[in-house]
Amino acid sequence: MTYDLKIHGGTIIDGTGSEGFLGDVAIKDGRIVEVGKCDGSATETLDAEGAIVIPGFVDMHTHYDGQVSWDEELAPSSVHGVTTCVMGSCGVGFAPVRAADRQRIIELMEGVEDIPGSALAEGITWEWETFPEYMDAIDALPHAIDFAVQVPHDVLRVYTMGERAVAGGPATDDDIAQMRALVREALEAGAVGFSTGRTDNHRTAQGQATPASEATIAELTGIAQAFEGLDHGVVQAVSDFDLLVSDDHFSDEFDIVERMAEAAHGHATSISLMQRDQSPDQWKWIIERAEQANARGTTIRLQVAPRPIGVMLGLCATFHPFMGYPSYKEICQLPLAEQVARMRDPELRARMLSETTDKVAGDGSSLPPLADILLARLDDVAKRLYRLGERPEYEPDPRTCMWAEAQATGRSTLEVLYDALLEDEGRALLYFPLYNFTELNLGVVHTMLTHPLSLPGLSDGGAHVGTVCDASFPTYLLSHWGRDRDRDRIALPTLIKKQTHDTARFVGMHDRGTVAAGQKADINVIDFESLRLRAPVMRQDLPAGGRRLMQYADGYRATLVSGEVMARNGELTGARPGRLVRAGASR
């Protein structure tokens, strides 16, 4: 046989959990045709000696729903080995939508996912109203990687209920029936699932609660019945389990999510799992309830992040400690260089350090109430605030926190933060591990990652573009847990299986996720010893001049989608083999 491409001489870790072995991978017509000893000639040969050859990553929790309509690259995910991403997470997206509701949906996404509304307004093409029309429109465009879609509850609710969706009233029986029919229509067109968001931390750009945040059991179970008789489709639920109300409400909220999962006629549900300081044992309760549900035959899997779920603070970011200070608000609209020059003035510095902050959340703000809590407790926050640096450390030594620096240098916490924000001409970023870091280490994350119900998730690729860049999760998962951590390392074949085979199979994709004959040729060739994350940088490359954080990595020799080299040495090649992945009979 003559191959289109042969990957030669690498250590193949095939995604099944098995140990690696030396061999070749032969590709023809976008598929893997031979693995191991591949004697045929090839039009192109890719040298993999000294590297690992693994399946492409499947990221099951992203937010490229708007970006996919104007951006071919789907970065940062595409430069971190992701070859398939699943969009429509957390109940937010851009279909189905009527023309009259477009601005409302933009404000929803701007608030919930920190994507500039101006970028969405200018970039989204709006060549659709229904969900199947949306799928057709984005499938017609060239992309670097594959993508799949879930039906988002918030948008579905607005499409069905109009103004009533945001007025706090319950859905009627007719509303529920219509939403169920629309979800069924989308699933039959190839959508891979349905997502809903139930967290108090999600707000619209106007500070309002999201449309589906308080949906009733009747609404959720009624929609879930759309899965009846189908052989594909999953449910995703994001909830803080009434954390901001009381821990006593945990069981009631989990009951709601579990009832929805039961109503989905055997289709699997995934929920978020993280440790929150406000209720540091809640993650254990979630695991316990999920185990009980699975024992009764209701499949609930747990989406886990491989590091703290945190935010980056900086003058160029969405949030920083001085944004509510009166003197800063006087200069906040200036270009960054001018802000820095003004803040270096001793008189302005002294005045700002003597002020107290105004509120930054509440009416008319998409920032959650947590933002004001953080500003009011800066000394405590500084005990968990770190310089990110050129080689980001996401499990930092507590002795390097900003509070410790203040104690060591005899300065106030506020002075240390002020000066740190001016470093690198105001481009410096400070890292605040918000969740999964209560004990100031990642021991809890190790327990979560190694639990048999866990799946790597929550990267939010394409979202929170001014505060996080967690699309790099897959790179971190392998490098930190498979190589760099001093203790509790996880076997590399296990990590690879979780991020490839397991995530692919969960969302119903059986044609990818392993390096095996007959599988789609979605492959990463990685110089594992050189795999490193670079520091995030702020780019002003969204439509309307919108800003977003980008993060690159070293160590990726090549990433292939359908047998085409989509990225080489960490840079995109210009190849556009990506397509919409349709599930079920429409595939």
Secondary structure, DSSP 8 states (H G I E B T S, - for coil): --EEEEEEEEEE--SSS---EEEEEEEETTEEEEEE---S-EEEEEE-TTSEEEE-EEE--B--TTGGGT-SS-TTGGGTTEEEEE--GGG--S-S--GGGHHHHHHHHHHHH---HHHHHHH-----SSHHHHHHHHHTS-BSSEEE-EEEHHHHHHHHHGGGGGTT----HHHHHHHHHHHHHHHHTT--EEEEEE-TT-B-TTS-B-TTTT--HHHHHHHHGGGTT-S--EEEEEE-TTTTT-GGGHHHHHHHHHHHHHHTTT--EEEEE--BTTBTTHHHHHHHHHHHHHHTT--EEEEE-SS-EEEEE-TTSS--TTTTSHHHHTTTTS-HHHHHHHHTSHHHHHHHHT------SSTT--S-THHHHHHHTHHHHHTT-EE-TTTT-SS--GGGSHHHHHHHHT--HHHHHHHHHTGGGGT--EEEEEES-TTSSSHHHHHHHTSTTEEE----BTSSTTT--GGGHHHHHHHIIIII-SSS---HHHHHHIIIIIHHHHTT--SSSS-STTSB--EEEE-GGG-EE---EEE--SGGG--EEE--EE-EEEEEETTEEEEETTEE-S---B-B---GGG-
